[in-house]
């Protein structure tokens, strides 16, 4: 079932398997977190639907942006690649913004799209 993929992404176990979260001792989840900063001279403002933060020794060591989408992906999810490409700039800006906000390297900020209607999880390439 594709929806099982969606629910697994929302679990603590999922994050324990991500390289960037390997040293995390504690996870914090923020919903609808406002993100604002200047990235390459552009004002970036928006809301991260879900942000999972990995902490070690009280310090932020990793972050993962989860953006929920309800797009129709077409028959057999044929539009998935196009929709991921469409959202790539938005999520890349959010990655840079979150890295700046939390003073961590952008390589420690991952991003993924959850197409909840189709039950599909897509990881975005890191901008670093």
C-alpha angles and dihedrals in degrees: 000000000000092000089064086065089057095049093046089058089058094056131098089231091062091059093047087065097051115100093221091055094045095111096040116125096183137021127215121193121205123188124205091000112183111235120197132162145119111265117182091340094309124114108233116198128166146100128275105220091213130001122188114198124197117211130195121180089350092302126114108246102165143010134194124199116210115192118191116216132183097195120145104244095195129233112340088358089287092158095053097102092047093048092048090051089048092056096038096093092050093050093043088055090048090050091053091045095050090047090053094044094051097033095237130129114272088236087069092057114082127183136202139177122224110201094199098185092054094034092234129144118203124185115212120223112256114255094222 
